Amino acid sequence: MERIEGTAEDASAGTADSGTGAGGPGGGPERRTGQRPSASLASFAYTAADEEKRRGVRRMKTTATGLLLLVALVYVLATWAKNEGVGGWPGFVAAAAEAGMVGALADWFAVTALFKRPLGLPIPHTAIIPSKKDQLGASLGSFVGENFLSGGVVRDRIHSLAIGGRVGAWLAEPEHADRVTAELATALRGALTVLRDADVQAVVGEAITRRADAAEVGPGLGKMLEKVVADGGHRKVVDLVCVRAHDWLVQHGDSVMDAVQGGAPGWTPRFVDKRVGERVYKELLRFVTEMRDMPGHPARGSIDTFLTDFAADLQTDSETRARVERLKSEILGRGEVQDVIASAWSSVRQMVIAAAEDERSELRLRARASLMSLGARLATDGRLQAKVEGWLEDAAVYVVTTYRTEITSLISDTVAGWDADQTSKKIEAHIGRDLQFIRINGTVVGALAGLAIYSVSRAFGA
């Protein structure tokens, strides 16, 4: 049996030397193919921790084999004593030792057959893990999909967690709200930093331009102007224009008179042109002054009538609406307007980043207050809790039912990408000690069973 264990160990050592064991100078698939190992194989590499566990497996193998050899020695001595004529106990001991050897050998075969072919013989249904690795991975994926990724299981599990109330109570705490706010601010800054300004500006500019082109602005402007005139909102603008016009005329009286004189015919006398210019300037100044000081001035009424008629034309007159649309297209097509639209993103981005970085900014304070308010409602409002939990359950069920095949294929594909020998080594390193206890238990149980059978046989005179 020592030779049996040596063969098994030699096979494992050969795998380690030729495989992808940690630190192996012989090189694994990377040396054999000249390529880097796949990601799944690299993530399943045989590590120093695995080697330490494997040393524990070797110690347990030695113990199990030593027990087998001890039982074999006991069997030899008991049989010798029985043959020498010693009566009584040698028969019982020999029977127990013989059954113990059978149990030990049977369990050794079963344990060894999981990872390799016993004694290197091509016995059917041995080396199960290396030869059936892909089938085991597919079966594991199917098992997980059927028993863990079913809609009912996921819904019941999420429902039992009572996530709504827990999240609400957690968010209602000020320090937790601060933490979530800080994380959201970091995520927002990161997202805005990653985005390329040129790409976003192009998208924003195109969206604004396309939306403006698609929507007719005439009727909307007409309704707005109609309401402004009805409410008298335009009067302050008229007042401002009148004040500015009066002040300008006062400051530039000479320019106005020179302009009038310059437009006079060449055959008129100079003094006549001067008198006409002075008269025009005075009348113009008087007219603007009266408009400024008299809210009921007829000119103001004319402006009201004009604006009212224009507002109606913007809504009903097809020619006016077409002219407004042409003007809109001309304005949008100008390069400086497009530059203003594109630069709006840069301004918004800088403003948002600055607000996200400032702990006392209105954005972060409002976000924190909203989170705490939401948490308080979630912690106390049963209807809101049920609604949120229903959303989460529906979302989780949708994900697992829609992508169950992709999730389970991740398991089967990952297992399929592992090296068979290395998989066997790694699994043996993790569960090998327990399997060696099976051998020890088989030896003990076999010996007890043999002793019991022999005792019953003797009791009935067999």
Buried (B, 14 or more C-beta within 10 A) or exposed (E): BEEBBEBBEEBBEEBBEBBBBEEBEEBBBEEEEEEEBBEBBEEBBBBEEBBEBBEEBBEBBBBBBBBBBEBBEBBEBBBEBBEEEEEEEBBBBBBBBBBBBBBBBBBBBBBBBBBBBBBEEEEEEBBBBBBBBBEBBBBBBEEBBEEBBBBEBBBEEBBEEEBBBEBBBBBBEEEBBBBBBBEBBEEBBEEBEEEEEEEBBEEBBEEBBEEBEEEEBBBEBBEBBBEBBEEEEBBEEBBEBBEEBBEEBEEEBEEBBBEBBEEBEEEEEEEEBBEBBBEBBEEBBEBBBBBBEEEEBEBBEEBBEEBBEBBBBBBEBEEBBEBBBEEBEEEBEEEEBBEEBBBBBEEEBEEBBEBBEEEEBEBBBEBBEEBBEBBBBBBEBEEBBEEBBBEBBEEBBEEBEEEBEEBBBEBBBBBBBBBBBBBBBBBBBBEBBEBBBBBBBBBBBBBBBBBEBBBEEEEEEE
